[in-house]
Amino acid sequence: MIQAAIIGGLLLLAIIFIVQGIKALNYNKIQKENCTCVVTGRIVDWERVEKRYEIEHNKVFITYNPVYEYEYNGNKYRKISISGMREPGNVGLSVAIHLNPSEPDMYYADTDMEKKATENGPVIFLLIGGVLVIAAIVAGVILSYII
């Protein structure tokens, strides 16, 4: 019973991480396919984002996420990136913004920071999922000898 719960829990976590990794890869692919219009935007601000760890609420992780501003068809858009840096960067920096012409709110910025986040994020989720699958197998083998 305990063996099944441990293995099942590890496999459930593995599935969650793998599914999220696949979803992120798919979202990145959809963005690349749909965001065909390139405009020049700029970083107008850096938003301070504070994240607290669930286990230890006294630990805080702070990032600074760029705020992009760009114009398309006479409308101005101001978007906060989901990826951040430990220190704020330059305000006023010009950035290539790839947007969806039919949904200009759907965009991605062509910066090294954004590329790392969109490329590395899904891979990390898939790797964690793979490690959890291996952990479930190892736990199954070890627990079969113990129990």
N, C-alpha and C positions, 0 to 999 in steps of 0.2 A: 504494500500500500504506500509506504513512504517512498520506496524506490520509484514507483510510478508517478507520484506527485513531484518528486525532484526532477525526474527526466521530462515529464510533461511540462513543468514550469520552464525549464531551460529551452525546450523545443518551442513553446509558445513565445517566449522572448525572442528566440531566433527568427521565428516566422514574422513577428512584428518588425524587427530590424530589417529583414530581407525585403518585406513588402514596402516599407518606407524607402529603402534604397532604390527599389525598382520604380516606385512612384516618382521619386526625385529625378531619376534618369529620364523617365518618360516626360515629366514636366519640362526639363531642360531641352529635350528634343522638340517638344511642341513649341516652346519659345523660339528656338532657332528657326523652325519652319515658318512660324507665323509673324515673327518680328522682322519684316523685310525692308522696312523704311528706316533709313539712318538719318538722324538729325544731330546737330551739335547742342549738347546741353552743358551745364556746368554745376560744380559742387557749390551750393550756396550756404551750407551750414553742416555741422556735425552734431548729431543727436546723441546725447549720453544715455546709454542703455545699461540698466543695473539688473543683474540676474542673481537671485539668491538660490543656493543649493537647497534642495528639499530636505536632505538629511540634517545638515547643519545650517540653520537659518542665519547664523552669524557670519558665514562666509559669503562674500559678495564678489561677483565677477563683473567687471565694468568694461564695456566696449563703446566705441564711438562709431556710429553708422553715418555714412555720408547722406546728405539730403540733396537730391538732384533736382534741377529745374530745367525744363525744356519746353519748346513751343512747337505746336503742330497745328496746321490749318487755323492759325490765328488764336488758338487757345493755349494758355499756359498750364503746365502740369508741374506739380511739386511732389516728388516721391521720396520716401525714406527707404534706403536699402536694407535688406535683411542681413547683410554681412557687415561686419565691423572690424575695427582695428583697436589695438590697445591704446593708441594715442591718436588724437584727431590730426588729420592731414591739412592740406592747403585748401582754403576757401577761394573760389574763383577759378579753379582748375577746369579747363575745357575737357569734356568727355564725349565720346561717341555714344549716342543712345540709339539702340535698335528698338523700334516699336512696331506694334501691330497696327497697320493703317485703319482697320475697321474697329479696333479697340485700342486707342492710343494710351490707355492706362496700363496695358500689358506691354512691358518693356524689359530690357536688360541693358546694363551699362557695360561698355567694352573697356574694362579696366583689369589690371592684373589681380586686384583683390577680389573682384566679382568672379573672374575666371577660376581662381583657386577655390572659392566657395562652391561654385556650381560643379566643378570637376571633382574636388576632393570629398565633399559632403556625402554624395551617394556611395562612393567607394568605401568610405569609413563605415557607413551603415551596413553595407554588404559584408565587409570584413568582420564586423562585430557579430553579425548574424551567422557567418561561417564558423567563427570561434565558438559561439554558443551551441551550434550543432555538434561540433567536435567535443565540447564539454559534456553535452548530453550523452554522447556515445561513451566517453571515458567514464562518466558517472555511472552509467548502466553496467559497464564491465566491472568497475570497482565494487559497486553495491551488490552485484550478483555474488561476489565472493564473500562479502561481509554479512549480508542478510541471508 
